[in-house]
Amino acid sequence: MINLLKHFRKILLAVFLILQTKAYVSSQEADKPEISSEHPTTATEDYADQIPASTQEEELPEISYDLEALPFPTRRMHQLILEATKSGDIEKLRAFIGTGGSMTMLSLGGIDGDPIDHLRKEAGDTNGHEILAILEEILEAGYVHLDKGTDRELYVWPYFFAYPLDKLTDPQMVELFRIVTFGDFQDMKDFGGYIFYRAGITPSGRWTFFIAGD
């Protein structure tokens, strides 16, 4: 008799749990927003399965290719660095990297020793031609103007650094692949943003960083 009562209680408990579960599922379904059958297509549909979709609307940063719109010190530093990259002589960057506390950041973890030697090690060749080519490609891309009107105001190349990858158009994807490989892009997709090399110059013309990584 006792075993029968225990068995009966188990049945009642199971029925109770099933009813509770159905009630919870029904409430969740009722709270779901209605999804329209019509949705706009984007130029990045081919990459939809590779880039995590943004969960909320965000204001896209303004992209510029107009170097004349830069403050003169910024434009001048940009020009000098670009000329150094095109020369093929990595030593010509030394004058713009600086020293001490104002030295251009070349690694998120800091560097030991000579900055030009560090850049050579970052390249795949002993002359540093690869890193010069990367820097040239970056500085010839579009840029974004960040933190306007603050003491952190900065111009950053390429604009991908501040632009959501899932919002890039087809032409912008072509621009991106001038700088990175598809394998790099896969890593960025996994991370959720652009993590390849980028360069920043202040309105006063200081070259603040040339770094890669997250």
N, C-alpha and C positions, 0 to 999 in steps of 0.2 A: 504493500500500500504506500509506504513511504517513497519507494522508488518511482511509483506511478505519479505521485504528487510532484516529485522533482522533475520528472519528464514533462509533466504538464506545465510547470513553471518555465522550463526552457522553451517550450513552444510559444507561450505567451510573450516571453522576452524577445524571441526571434521575430514574431509578428509586430511587436511594438517598434523594434529597430527598423524593420522594413518600411513601416508607415512613416516613421520619422525621416528616413532617407528620402522617400518620395516627396514628402512635404518640403524638404530642403531643396531638392532639385527643382521642384515647381517654382519655388520662390526665386531661385537663381535665374531660371528661364524668364520669369516675369520682369526681372530687373535688367535684363540684357537690352542695350540700345538697339533700335531697329536699324538694320543694315540695308542701305539702298542697293538695288541690283545694278544701278548705274554708277560707275566710278571712272574718273578721268584716267587716261593712260599717260604714262610719263616716258621720257626719252631713255630712261634707265630700266625699262621693263626687262631687258635681257640680263640685267644684273640683280634682279629682285631676289633671286635665290642665293645671292652671294653677299648682300649687304643687309645688315639688320635694319629694319624699317624704323623710322623715327616714331616715337610714341606720342609726340605732341607737335603742334605747329611751332616753328621757330622762325625768327626773322633772319633772313639770309644776309650775310655781310656784303657790302658793296665791293665789287671787283673792279680794279682799275689797271689799265695798261699805259696810262698817260703819265709819262715821266715828267712832263712839264708841270703837272699838278703837284709834284712833290716840292717841299721846301728846298731852297737852293742847297743848303748843306747836305741834306739827304740825297738829293739828286747828284751832287758832286761826288759823295762817297760811293754811291752806287756806280757811277761812271768809272771811278778809279779802280774799284774792285773788279769790275767787268773787264777793264783794259788789262789788268794784271792776269786774269784768267786766260784771256786770248793770247797773251804773250807766250804762254807755255812755260814760264819760269815761276815756279811756286815761291821762290824767294821774294818776288815782288809783292807778295801779300804781307810781308813782315811789317812794313811801315804802317799798315792800316789796322793791324791786330792790336798794337799797343802793348803796354806792360802794366804790371801791378794790378791794382783794383779796377782799373779801367780796361783791362785786356779783354778782347773778344772771347766769349765763352765758346770753347771748341768741343766740350764734352760735358754731359750732364753730371758726371762724377768728378769733374776736374781733370787736369792733366799734370803729369810730372815731366819736367825738363822743357826742352825747346818746343814752342808751338808749331814751327814749321816741320820739325822732325815728327811731331804728332800727326800732322796732316799727311805727311808722306806715308806714315804707317797705316793711315786710314785708307790710302789708295791701294790699288792692286799692283801698281808699278812703283819702282824705286824713285822715279822722278816726280811722282805726284800728279801726273797728267790726268789720271782718272778723276781725282778729287777736284781738279781745276775744271774739268768738263762738267761735273755735277754742279759745281757752284755757278758756272756760266749758264747752264740750262735753267737753274733756279732763278737767277737774276733776270733772265729774259722772259720769265713767265709773268702772269699778272700778279698784282699784290693787293693786300688789304691794309686799311688804316685802322689800327686798334687803339682803344682807350683814348679817344679824342678828348682834348682839353684837360687831361690829367697829367700828373708827373710820370705816368707810365706810358705815355703816348708813344706809339711805335708803328713803323711800316714794316710789314713782313712779306717775304717772298718764299715760296709761291703761295697763292691765295688758298690752296687746298688745306693749309694748316688750320684755317679758321672756317672752312666750308664743309658742311655735312656731305659725306661721300654718297649718301643715298639720294642727294638732290642734284648730283652732277648730270648735265645733259650729255648727249652723245659727243658733240664737239669737245666738251670739257673732259670727257673720258679720254679722248685722243690726246689732249694736252697733258693729262696726267701720265699717260703711257710714254710720253716723250721723256719723262723724268724717272719713272719707276717701271719695274717689270710686273708681269701679271702675278708672279709669286709674291712680290712686295705688296701688291694690291690685296692679295688674299690675306696676308698678315695684318694689313690695316683694317680689312673688313672684320677680322676676328677681334681686333683690338677696339674698333669702333671709331677710328679717326686716322688722319694722316700722321705718320710717324717717321717719314723719311727726312732727308736733310731740309732745313729751312734756315733762312737768314733774316736778321732784324737790324734795322737802322733807325736811330732816333731822329726827331726833327732837327736836332743840333748837329747831326752828321756823325754820330758815334756808331760804329759797327758793334752791336751788342752781342750777337751770337751767330754761330754757324754750327748747328748741331743736328743730330739725328737721334731717334729713340723716343720713348714714351715718357 
